Amino acid sequence: MNQLGREYEAFLRDLKERIRDAQLRAAIAVNRELVLLYWRIGHEILTRQQQQG
């Protein structure tokens, strides 16, 4: 393979890695928000149960 082909392969590998990294960061952010949402919902339920018996 010539130099141009190797550079193109390296370029594609870099793009794929950047895409995977962005997807992972997005998944982590979504999971974090969902955990916070569920925690808040649980906290609100507990608070209402304590207030209303």
C-alpha positions in Angstrom: 0.0 0.0 0.0 1.3 3.4 -0.8 1.7 6.4 1.5 -1.6 7.9 0.4 -3.5 4.7 1.2 -1.9 4.5 4.7 -2.7 8.1 5.4 -6.3 7.6 4.3 -6.6 4.5 6.5 -5.2 6.4 9.5 -7.6 9.2 8.8 -10.6 6.8 8.7 -9.4 5.1 12.0 -9.2 8.6 13.6 -12.7 9.5 12.4 -14.1 6.2 13.7 -12.5 6.7 17.1 -13.8 10.2 17.4 -17.3 9.0 16.5 -17.1 6.2 19.1 -15.8 8.6 21.7 -18.6 11.0 21.1 -21.2 8.2 21.2 -19.8 7.0 24.5 -19.8 10.6 26.0 -23.4 11.0 24.8 -24.5 7.6 26.3 -22.8 8.5 29.6 -24.6 11.9 29.7 -28.0 10.4 28.9 -27.5 7.7 31.6 -26.5 10.4 34.1 -29.6 12.4 33.4 -31.8 9.4 33.6 -30.3 8.3 37.0 -30.8 11.9 38.3 -34.4 11.9 37.0 -35.2 8.6 38.7 -33.6 9.7 41.9 -35.6 12.9 41.9 -38.8 11.0 41.2 -38.1 8.5 44.0 -37.2 11.4 46.4 -40.5 13.1 45.5 -42.5 9.9 46.1 -40.8 9.4 49.4 -41.4 13.0 50.5 -45.1 12.8 49.6 -45.5 9.4 51.4 -43.9 10.9 54.5 -46.2 14.0 54.3 -49.4 12.1 53.7 -48.7 9.1 55.7 
